[in-house]
Amino acid sequence: MFSITHNSSHEIPRANLEYSGRIIHFGANLKSVEYELDEWIAKYEKLLSELIWLESKVHFQTEYSELQTLSWSVDLNTYKVIHNGEFPENIDKSCWNFESTWKRQT
């Protein structure tokens, strides 16, 4: 379901040296996601809480809705990276901004 590009053709693990980081892309065919969207968002945010990221966008369309966009971004005024040569801390949810075009079906 998820895919990420490799940093290089070498088999030695190394830091990500790509400009502006990597893109993780995914696709799925989900049954009735519009009825379980709150649960899906909770699971997706759990995944985000385990990654180092700046922005995430999810586009989805169902049989009953137009193309919808869910967008998360890190507020860099709240989240401060400490430049001490160590791996950064995970980004706390209080540092996230969330926007959505989704209008819940009633």
C-alpha positions, 0 to 999 in steps of 0.5 A: 500500500505504501511506497518510498523511493530509495536514498541511493543504489547503495545497500549501506543505510544512510541519512536522507540527503534528498532536497526537501526530503522524500515523498511517501505515496500510497493508494488503496481501494477502501470500502465505505471509507466515508462512513468510517473516516473518523477511524481512518483519520485516527489511524493515519494520525497514529502513523504520522506520530511515528514519522518525521514530516512537514506536510501530508495530503490525502486525496480521496473520492468515493461513489458519493462524494467529489474529490476531497482533500485532508491536509496536515502540516507542522507548525514550525513556530511551535515545533522546534528542531534542536540541531545537535546532530541527533535524530529529531524528536517525533512531532507532537500532535499539538504542533499539527494543523489540520484542514479538510474539504470533507463534509460529513454525510448526514 
